[in-house]
Each structure stands twice: as structure tokens, then as C-alpha cells.
């Protein structure tokens, strides 16, 4: 089970931090990704983190602005979003995939690129200009 929280309204240039609390599986054996979907657009991957070793991946659109981290003791992944832009407005979702079942991880690439197994409910992020 995944529970995302922390969304809300921010001004352009501001910051928000999203949290994704995980339960029901062995946290270290999974990668957790953040995805977002804006109205009328397809869902896109934002970032991914391998909980086992903390290796992180980010999309080009958020590199240098968003940072993903994990607290393995709390089974929680965070998405720190800085320098927010109006185009970051979207519903943000966290999702998990087992490293043992991620073909992309087996290839040494972003483990969240090959499909996710569990999805949490989204949290709305709105950035005003």
C-alpha cells in the first residue's frame, strides 16, 4: 500500500515536499517512483529511487529542481520540489516496483521505466504564476 501526501498550492518559484508512505512489502526490495499527470496530458515519470542503495533517477524536466530521497527506517520516500513552475501543476502519484521484477533495473537503468506494480492515490499540486 502506498499513501502520497503533501500536495497543495504554491506560487511559482516556491517549494513543496511530497511524502509517500509504503506498507505491506519489504521496502528495501523495491524502487519507488513519482509520476504526474496534468489535465489533458499523459502521465509522465518524474523520478525514481532504488530503496536498496539510494540510486536515483530524474526526468530532464525536473533535474536540478526536484530531489527524491528515502527514509528506510520510516518506509517513506520524499519528493522535494523546489523552484516550482506553473507547468509542474498536476496530480502526483507514487508507485512501487519490485527490483526482482523490474526488467529495466536488471538492465542497469531506471527501475521505474519498465512498469510499476503498486500505485497510491494521487495528491494534487497546483502552482500559480
C-alpha positions in Angstrom: 0.0 0.0 0.0 1.2 3.5 -0.9 -0.1 6.7 0.6 1.0 10.0 -1.0 0.6 13.3 0.8 1.9 16.8 0.9 0.4 18.3 -2.2 -1.2 21.8 -2.2 -1.0 25.2 -3.7 2.3 27.0 -4.2 3.5 30.1 -6.0 5.9 29.9 -8.9 9.4 29.7 -7.5 8.2 28.2 -4.3 8.6 24.7 -2.8 6.6 21.7 -1.7 7.6 18.4 -0.3 5.6 15.3 -1.1 5.7 12.1 1.0 4.9 8.5 0.0 4.4 6.1 2.9 4.8 2.5 2.0 3.5 -0.6 3.8 2.8 -4.2 3.0 6.1 -5.1 1.3 9.8 -5.2 2.0 10.8 -1.6 1.4 14.5 -2.3 0.5 13.5 -4.7 -2.2 11.6 -2.1 -4.1 12.1 1.0 -6.2 9.6 3.8 -5.7 8.8 6.3 -8.4 7.0 9.6 -8.6 4.7 10.2 -11.6 2.5 13.1 -12.5 -0.4 13.7 -14.8 -1.6 17.1 -15.8 -5.1 17.7 -17.2 -5.3 16.6 -20.8 -1.8 15.1 -20.8 -0.3 11.7 -20.5 1.2 10.5 -17.2 4.9 11.1 -17.1 7.6 9.8 -14.8 9.3 12.3 -12.6 11.8 10.4 -10.5 12.7 7.0 -9.1 14.7 5.8 -6.3 16.1 2.3 -5.5 15.5 1.9 -1.8 18.2 -0.7 -1.5 21.1 1.6 -2.3 19.5 5.1 -2.8 20.4 5.3 -6.5 18.2 8.0 -8.0 16.9 8.9 -11.5 15.1 12.1 -12.5 13.4 13.3 -15.7 15.0 16.1 -17.6 12.1 18.4 -16.9 12.8 18.4 -13.1 16.5 17.8 -12.9 18.1 20.4 -10.7 14.8 21.4 -9.1 13.3 18.2 -7.7 15.1 15.7 -5.4 13.9 12.3 -4.4 15.1 10.7 -1.1 14.1 7.9 1.1 13.9 7.2 4.8 14.2 3.4 5.1 13.5 3.4 8.8 10.2 5.1 8.1 9.4 3.2 4.8 8.9 6.6 3.3 10.0 8.3 0.1 10.0 12.1 -0.4 9.9 14.4 -3.4 11.3 17.8 -2.6 10.2 20.2 -5.2 11.9 23.5 -5.5 11.7 26.4 -8.0 8.2 25.3 -8.9 6.8 26.3 -12.2 3.1 26.5 -13.3 3.8 23.6 -15.7 4.5 21.4 -12.7 0.8 21.6 -11.9 -0.5 18.0 -11.9 -1.7 15.2 -9.8 1.3 13.4 -8.4 1.4 9.7 -7.8 3.9 7.4 -6.1 4.3 3.8 -7.3 6.4 0.9 -6.4 8.0 -2.0 -8.3 10.0 -4.9 -7.0 13.6 -4.8 -8.1 13.4 -8.5 -8.8 10.6 -8.0 -11.3 11.9 -4.8 -12.9 13.4 -5.6 -16.3 14.8 -2.1 -16.6 16.6 -2.4 -13.3 18.1 -5.7 -14.5 19.5 -3.8 -17.4 21.0 -1.3 -15.0 18.7 1.5 -16.0 15.8 3.4 -14.3 13.9 0.7 -12.4 10.7 2.6 -12.7 10.8 2.7 -16.5 9.6 -0.8 -17.1 6.2 -0.6 -15.4 5.0 -0.3 -11.8 3.2 -2.8 -9.6 1.6 -0.8 -6.9 0.1 2.7 -7.1 -1.0 5.1 -4.5 -3.8 7.6 -4.8 -2.6 10.9 -6.2 -2.0 14.2 -4.5 -2.8 17.5 -6.3 0.0 20.0 -6.8 -1.1 23.4 -8.1 1.5 26.1 -8.9 0.2 29.6 -9.6 2.1 32.1 -11.7 
